């Protein structure tokens, strides 16, 4: 009788683990391009999804006399947004190329991302200028 009980427990344990296994996702996805243009300023580059984050590598360019600009990266899992990553601000015709990461520390990682080109004035007020629609994994 003990052997039957032990065997039954082993079968139940094995079947239980089969039912909770999450589908595997690629460690990183192929780069997906984005382009946000506002007048003569822009934020362009590519996004790559990994297991628990998304990274945008791109260039932010401001215009002379047009104030300062920066880029934002927001990861999503379903409809839930995760912490925003930001480039440094550039002003008066300057540009910066840098990778920015937004982390969604959940199994499978982010399902989509939104990128935004923002303006910041001399008082620190931020205005979103252009945003992508959600870019899926």
Secondary structure as GFF3:
##gff-version 3
##sequence-region A 1 137
A	DSSP	alpha_helix	2	20	.	.	.	ID=ss1
A	DSSP	beta_strand	32	38	.	.	.	ID=ss2
A	DSSP	beta_strand	41	49	.	.	.	ID=ss3
A	DSSP	beta_strand	53	61	.	.	.	ID=ss4
A	DSSP	beta_strand	68	77	.	.	.	ID=ss5
A	DSSP	beta_strand	80	86	.	.	.	ID=ss6
A	DSSP	beta_strand	90	91	.	.	.	ID=ss7
A	DSSP	beta_strand	95	103	.	.	.	ID=ss8
A	DSSP	beta_strand	112	120	.	.	.	ID=ss9
A	DSSP	beta_strand	126	131	.	.	.	ID=ss10
A	DSSP	beta_strand	135	136	.	.	.	ID=ss11
###
